[in-house]
Amino acid sequence: MMLGAVRKPVAHVFLPSPSEPLINPRASLREFAAVHLGKCASPAQPSAFASSSSARSFIAWSAKELVKIQKPGEPGDGVRVEKPLLDAFYPFNATLSIALAGLNGAMQELTRSGKINDFANYIAGDVDEDEDDRPPPGKPFEWDRVGHDTAVGFTRDVVGQTLTRCIEIAGKPRLTASQYAELLKHPHKAARVALDAERASGARGLVSSYRAGALVATSPTFFIVRGITCYLADVFVDSIAWYRGQMSSKTFMTNATLKSAKHAIFNAFCLAIGFVVPFVSPNFYLFVALEQLGAQYATDALICQLGTIEPS
């Protein structure tokens, strides 16, 4: 009887099999003790480190709910996806980045050359037949400028995305499960999922929209990380131009200061817009469109009051 009383607790502190991880680095000591010292109320109860059966996927706790973090290509809602370091260079992502950079470069050249104003006047029929009253012709459209702006935009985009992946990879072993899940969370996609869940539970339209918008407004991590990485990518592109002698040191420092304000203001506007979008339609592309049209225009208007970013 005495030996049995001694052996029983000792059997519970034997180490797990070497083929299994001893403890998940993000699991709490209390949960580890609860399971491995026999204090867990139910063996079927999921824990933050109970996903050791698969080394390529895991379960994290966030807001007291079980949250699955996806790998690329795995089924799920796409809210939290653990992407590889060079995800921006995958064929689909790289093609999308080039297309967006090319569109932005073409729009910049249309604005610089004045062609977009000529086209708008032509559509509106505001064309004077009297040659003396006609506005001066616009500048010639230069395709080499479009190519340069496209290359710069693509470089800025992929560098920013890669820096974001670096932050996520570096933060994984250092953050708690809920913090890491928040780091990966995409609030625009989360708003869509939250709105569908609210409406499925019978919530009213305005209530569900408010809760979806509040989810975006209370998820600043995504916007902060995006602002930091985009700013660093911008400075990286300018540093190449400075190194090649295409930009003076004074212009480089002025750009760095103005762009820090630009990215901070832009993401603050995006955070506010993200609260409003679910009242219209929490579509991912609507978020992007309003950010690029509304937030970008408002940001440029404010930055113009502070100075000019070269090349403009």
N, C-alpha and C positions, 0 to 999 in steps of 0.2 A: 504493500500500500504506500509506503514511504517512497519507494523507488518510482512507482507510477506517478506519484504527485510531483516528483522532481522532473521526470522525463517529459511529461505532457507539455509544459510551457517551453521546454528546450526545443521540442520538435517544431514549434512555430517560428523559431528564429533562424532555422537553417537557410542558407543562401539559395536563391533560385538556381535553376539549371544554367550552366555557362552558355548554353545556346540561346538564351533569352537575355535581353537587356536588364540590368539590375534595377534601374529606375530611369524613367524619362526625365531629362534635365529640367523640364518645366513643371513636373508634378510637385505638389506641395509635400512637405515632410509629414504633415498630418495625415494625408491620404495614404502615403507610403506605409506609415505605421498602422493605420486602420486596417489595411488589407493584409500586410505581411505579419502582423502580430495578432491576427484573428479577431479584430474588433469591427470588421465591416458588417453592417446589419444584414446585407443581402449580397451573396456572391454574384448575382446577376446585375447588380447596380453598376452602371458604367462609371468609370473614373477617368481622370485626365490623362492617365498613362496606360489605360487598358487596351490601347490599340497597338501593342507591341507585336502583334501577329503579322503586321505588314510594315516593312521598313520604308515603303514609298508613300504611305498615307498615314494620317494620324487624326485623332479627335482632340479638339480643344474646347475648353469651357469659356463661354462669353455670356455675361449677363444671366448666369445660372441656367443656360440652355446649352445643349450639346450642339456644337457647330462643326460641320465637316469642312475641312480645307481641301480643296480639289487640286489635282494635278492637271496640267493642260490635256484636254481631250477626254477627261473623265466626265460622266454625267453629273449634272448639278445645276444650280441656279446661276453660277458664274460670279457670285458676290465676292467670294474669297478663293482666289486661285494662286497656288504657289508656282510661280513661273521660273524658268531657268534664267541664268545670267544673260545669255545672248538671245533672249526671246525677241528683241526688236529686230534681229537680223533674219528671222525665219521668213520664208518666201512671202507668205500672205501679209505679215506685219510690215515687212520692208516695202512691199508693193503699195500698201495702204499709206505708209509714210511718204513715199515718193509722190503718190498721187495728190495727197494733201499739200505737200510742199510745192509741187508744180502748180496747183490751183492757186495757192497763195502768191507764188512768184508771178504768175500771169496777171492776177488782179493788181499787184503792185505796179507792174509795168503798164497796165492799162490806165491806172491812175496817174502815173508819172508822165506818160505820153499824152494824156488828155483825150485818148480815144474813147474812154467810157463816157466823158461829157459830150463828145461829138455824137456818139450813138444815142444817148439820152435825148439830145436836142432833135436828132433826126426822127426818133420815135414820136416825140411830142409835136413834131411839125414846126418847131421854132427855128426855121431857117430863112434868113433874109435873102431875097433875090438881089438886092442892091449890094454890090461888091464892097462899097465903102463902109457899110454897116456890119459886114460879117466879122466875127471874131477872128483873131489870128489863128492860122492852122496849128494843130497840135504837133508835138515832137514825133519823130519817127519811132515806130515800135521796134525795139531791139531784142531779138531772140537770145543773144548772148547774155543779156542781163537776166532774162527769164531763167536760162540755164544756171547762171551763177547763183541767183536767189533760190532756185530749187535745190542746188547742192548744199547751200548754207542751211536752208530749212531742214533738209533731210539729216544733215550732220547734227544739227541742234536737237532734233527729235530723237534720234537713236541714242545720242549721248545722254540725253535726259532720262530716257527709259532705262538705259543700262545702269545709270547711277541709282535709279529707283530700285532696280533689282539688287544692286550692291547693298543698299540700306536694308532691304528685306532679308537678304541672306545673312548679313552681319548681325541683324537684330534677333534672328530666330533663336540662337542659344542664350541670348542675354535678356529676353523679355519673358514675361509671364504668358500663359496661354491666351488670356483675354487681350493682352496688349499686342501680341503677335497677330491674332485674328483681326484686331482693329487696324493694324498696319496694312494688312492685305485687303481689307474691305474696300470695295468700290461703292461709294454711296449712291451713285446714279442707278446702278443695277439693284442695290439694296432697296431703294425707294420703290421700284417696280414690284419687287417681291413682297415688300411690306404692304403696298396698296392692294395687291391681289389677295393677300391673306386677310387684311382687314375687311375687304368687301365680301370675302367668302364667309367670314364670321358674322355677317349681317350688319356691319357698321355703316352708318350713313355716309353719303358721298363726301361732304365737307369734313366730317370727322376723320375718315380714312385718308383724305388728301392732306389734312393737317398733320396727322401722325407720320405720313410718308415724308412730308416736307420737313418736319421736325427731325426726322432721322438723318436727313442730309445736313441740316443746319447744325446738328450736334455731332457731326463727324468731321472735325477739322483736320484730322491726321492726314487724310488723303490730299487735301488742298495744301497743307503745309509742306508735305514731302514733295508734291508736284512743283510748288513754287521754288523750293530750294534747288531741286535737281534741274529745273528749267533755267534758273538763274545761273547755276554753275556751268550748264551747257552753253549759255549765251556768252559768259566770260571766256570759256574755252575757245569758242569760235573767234571772238575778238582778239584773244591772245595770239592766235595764228596770224591774223592780219597785222597785229603789232610786231610780231617777230619777223614778218616778211617786209616790214617797212611801209605797209599800206595804211598804218594808223599811228599817229603820234602818241607819246606817253600821256600827254594831257588829255587827248581825246579818249584814250583807253580808260583813264581814271574817271572821266566824266560819264562815259557810257556805263561803267560799273556801278556808279552811284545812282544814275537815273534808272538803270534796269533793275536794281534792287527794289526801288520804289515801285517800278512798273509791275513787277511780278507780285509784290505784296498787295498792291491795290487790285490787280486783276483777280487774284484768288479770293480776296475779300468780297469782291463783287460776285464772283462765281458762287461763293458760299451763300450769299443772300439770294441770288437767282435760284439756287437749288431748292430753297424753301418754297418759292412761288410756283415752280414748274409743275409739281404734282397736282396743283389745282386746275391745270389745263390738261396735261397728259404726261405721265412720268415716262415718256419714251426716251431712250438713251440718246437718239439723234436730236431730239428737241433740246436736251441739255446742252449738247455740243453746239448746236446752231445758235442758241441764245448766248452761250458763253462767247462764241467767236464774233457774233454780231453786236449783242448788247454790252457785255462786259468789256470786250476789247475796245469798242468805240468809246465807252465812258472812260476807260483807263487812258487811252491815247489823248482824249480831251484834257484830262487832268495833268498828264505828263507834259503836254505842250506848254502848260503854264509854268513848269519848272525848268524846262530847257529842251534841247533838241538832241536826240540820239543819232549819232553818225555811224554809218551812212544812213540818212533819213529815207 
